[in-house]
Amino acid sequence: MRRVAIGLALLLVLAVVALRARRRAPASAPGRVQRGVALGLFASDPEWDYGGMLDEIAALGATDVELDVVWDQGPLSSTTIVARDGLSPSAATLRRTLRQAHAAHLRVLLFPIVHVAAAQPGDWRGRVRFDDADSAAAWWKSYGDFVGAMATIAGEAGVERLSVGSELLQLEADRARWAALIADVRRRYHGRLLYSANWDHYSSVSFWDLVDEVGVTGYFELTSADAPERAELEHAWRERLPRLGAFAAERRRGVVLTEVGYPSQRGANTRPWDAERAGALDLEEQRLCYAAFFATAADAPFLDGAYVWNWFGIGGPNDSGYTPRGKPAAEVMRAWLRGSRASR
């Protein structure tokens, strides 16, 4: 009887361990391609309900959604990063949105972003840097609190992927700081981690081996022409793919294009990263840019996935911003998201 009792106790322990392991395990298999759409939680109302937009993204055929959460640093000199009404969702809204995304059968990449006020031309998060040791320590403490809060929520909500940062160009060489941050995040969250580097700066990141996937924003300048032909756009992508593929092979990591976006403006392909540009409305150039990307690059074998930037916005035929909502680009997206290579 004593052996039976010991055996039953052992089985009970093993069952509890297995249950905990299932709870900790990321919900998505590493090799499964992410056909995703980004949704910025950018509404000025911190309690805004994003459920309708998530349903639209799911109806397009997406497998994944990138939920972008902005906290505010203010000027470059500030060492404090905080959630701010008018810019950031409340914690309750974020938790509700994560539940809604999973209810819509979308896997989630939770994507924290630091907002820097443009007090001077060219000010943005890629220029954040502190030479003073006390200021650097204060900034990293505040940034750790931001990412840590996202990691805790992600862990509680069963989020599949979490970004530990985006486009912090001047800080990417500080491996020790990133190692400490990532170790803290892994104590709170047990899904897959990535970092998102700028499209022209990804080779300078010092800590790729500490995350599970290489993130790169896909704002590659394609041509110097306004209103280019689709063949020109496809050629530009084919020229860029070998370098990105070789980089992925060297790092032994899959690459995720965390943002691929084009405003619906004339000449968008020349500076797709420029959110402040004010070109003439051009729905067709936006459509062609996406069609070229989907036909040549979106399903490259070294890519773990890609996310279209950005579904948030009113959209429609008179909107010149990034969102493809209500525009011809949305139909091109739909073909790729549903697994078709015939994006016309």
N, C-alpha and C positions, 0 to 999 in steps of 0.2 A: 504493500500500500504506500510505503514511504517513497519508493521509486516512481509510482504512478503520480503521487502528489508533486514530486520534483519535476516530473515530465510535464505535467499540466502547467506548473508555474513557469517552466521554461517556454512552453508554447505561448503562454500569455504575454511574457516579456517580448518574445519575437514578434508577436502580433502588434503590440504597442509600438515597437521600433519601426516596423513596416508602415504602420499608419502615419507615424510622424514623418517618415521619409517621403511618403506620398504627398503629404501636406507641404513639405519643403521643396519638392522637386518642381522645376519650371514646367509650365503646362505645354510648352511647345518643343518639339524635337529640334536639335541644333541645325540639321540640314534642310529643314522645311522652308521653302522660299516664302518670303514675306511680300505679298502684293498689296501694298499699303497706301493709305491716304493720311496726310497730316491734318489734324484739326486743332487749331490754336484756340485755347480757352481764353479768348481775348475780349469778351464782352465787358462793357463798362460796369454792368451790374454783376457784382460778385456772386449772386445767387442765380444767375441765368441758367436755364435748362437747355442743355445741348442734345437732348434725346432725339429730337427731330432730325438734326444733322447727322447723328450717328446712324439713324435708320436709313437716311439717304446714302451714306457711305456703304452700308451693308448691301443695299439694293443694287449698287453699282457692281458688286461682286468682290469687294475687297476682302482679304483674309485678315488684315491687320489694320489698326489705326494707331497713329502716333498722336498722343495727347500732349500738347505743349503748354507748359505752365511757366509764366513769367513772374519773377520777383524783381524788385527794383533796387538798384544800387544808387541811383541818382548820378552825380558827377563822377568823373574818373577818379577824383581824389578821395571819394568816400570809401570807408572800410566797413560799411554796414549794408547788408542786403536784407530786404524785408518784403513781405507780401503787402501790396498796396491796393486799396479799393480803386476801381477804375482801370486796373491793370491786371490784377490777379484774382483767380477764383477763390472763394472761401474753401476751407478744408472740407466742409460738408458738401459743397458743390462738387469738388474733386472726387470725393468718395462716391457720391451719387452717379457721377459721370462714368466712373470706372465700372460700377454695377451695370449701368445702361449699356456700356460697350460690350461687356461679357454677355448680357442678355441678348444682344444683337448678334452673338456668335462671332465677335471680333476679338482677336488677340490684341494685346495692348503693349505699346512701347511708351513708357512715361518719360517725358523729355523736359527737364528743367532748363530754363534759359534765364541768364542774367541780362536785365535791361539797364543800359547806361544812357543817361541823358546827353543829348548832343549839344553841350554848352559851346563847343568849338567845332568847326568843320572837321569831319573825320573821327570824331569821338564815337567809339563803340566798344563792345566787350573785348574785341580782339586787341585793344590797346591797354587793357587793365594790367598794371604792373606797379610794384612798390619796392623801391630800393632801400627804404628805411625798414629795419627789422621789426620794429614794433608795429608799424602799419601793416606790413606783410602778414604778421601773425594774427592781427585783428581781422584782416580781410579773410584769411583762410579759415579762421574760427567761424565767422559769419557765413561764409560759403558752405562750410561743413554742416552748419545748422540747417541751411536750405536743402542741400542734397540729402542730409540725414532725415529731415522731415518727409521728403519725397520717398526715401527708401522705406521708412516705417509704414507709410500709407500703402506703398506698393506691396510690401510683404503681407500686410493685413488683407489686401484686396486680391491677392493671387495674381498680380500683374506678371506678364510673361517676360518683359524686357524693361530695363531701366538704363537711361543714359546718366553718366556721372558728370557730364559737362558738354558744352558746345562752343567751339570757336574761340577759346581763350588762348589765343596765339602766343602771347608774351609769357604765359605761365607753363607752357607744355614741356619745357626743359627741366622743370623742377620735379624730378622723379620721386624724391623722398616725400614731398608733400602729397603728391597724388597717391603714392603707395599707402600712406597713412589714411587718406580719405577713403580709398577703395577698400581697405581692410575694415574700416568702420562700417561702410555700406554693406559689406558681405556679412557682417554680424547681424544686421537688421533685415537683410533681404537675400533670398536664396535663388532668385531667378538669374537670367542672363544679363550681363553688363556690357555696355559699349560706351565709347566716347566718340563724339562727333567733331571731326577736324574740318577746317576750312578746305575748300576745293583746291587751293593752291599752296597748302601748308601741311598736308597730312604726313609727309615724310619726316617732319621734324618732331613728332610726338615721341616722348621718351619712354612711355609706359604701355605700349600696345600689348606687351606680353602679360599685363596684369588684368586685362579685360578679355571678354569672350569673343567680341566681334569688333572689327574696325568700322567706325562710322565716318562717312565723308559727305559733306554737303555737295550736291551735284550742280553747282552754278558755273560750270565750265563755259568760258566765252567761246562761242561756236564759230562765228564768222564776223567780218567787219561790215557786212552788208545789211541794209534795211530791206525787208521783204525778200529774203533769199529763197532759192528753190529748195524743195525738200531734199533733193540729191546732195546739195551742198551741206545741209545739216547732218545728213546721214554720214557723209564723208568725214565731217569734223568729229563725230562720235567715234567712228572707226579708228581715227588717228589717236584718240585719247585712251582707248581701251587697253592696248598692250601695256602701257606703263602702269595703269591701275591693276591689271591682272598680275604683272610681275611683282608689284608691291605686295599684293595679297599672298602670292606664293612665298615670297621671302619671309613674311611675318607668320605664315601658316595659320592665317585667319581668313574667314570669309569677310567680304566687304558689304556693308549696308549703305546705300545712298539715302541718307536721312532726310534730305530735302532735294527734290527736283522740281523747280518751279519757273514759270515764265508769266509775267504780266501780259495781259491781252493788249499789247501796244506795239506799234511799229518799231522795229529794231530791238525787240526784247532779247533776241538771241545773242546780241553783242555784249550786253551787260545784264544777264539774267539775275544777278545778285543785287542789283541796284533798286531797292524798294522806293527810292525817292525820285526816280526818273519820271518824266512827264511827257512821254511820247504820245503820238496820235493813237486813238482807239484802233485796234487791229485784232479782231477775233481770229482771223485766218492765220496770222503768224503764230499766235499761241497754239492753235490746233496743229500746225505743221511742226512746230518744235516738239510737241509731245509725240506726234506720229513718228518723227525721226528717232526719238529716244526709244520708243517702244519697239520699233523695227530693228534697231541695231544693238542697243546697250542694255535694255531693261532685263533681259534674260541671259546675260553673259554668265558663263559657268562659274566664275569666281564670286558672283554676287549672291549674298544671302537674301537680298531683297532690295526694294526701293519704295520710297514714299513720295507721293505727289504733294507738292506744297501749293496751296493750303486751302482746304475746303471752307474755312471760316470766311464769311462775308455775304453780302446780299447777292452778288452776281448778276446774271442777266446780260442782255445784249448791249447795254449802255455802260457796263462796268469795265474799267480799264485795269483793275487790280489783278492780283494773283489768282483769286478763286476761279475754278472752272465751272462753278455752279451756273446752270442755265445757259451754257455756252457750247459751241461746237466741240471744244476740247473735251467736254465730259463724255461724249460718245466715243471718242478715241480712247479715253481712259477705260470706259466700260469694256471695250473689246479686249484690252490687255488684262484687266482685273479678272475677267471671266476665263482667262487662259488662252485667248486667241492670239496668234501672231499676225493675224491679218488686219492690222490697223491701217485703215485707208484714209 
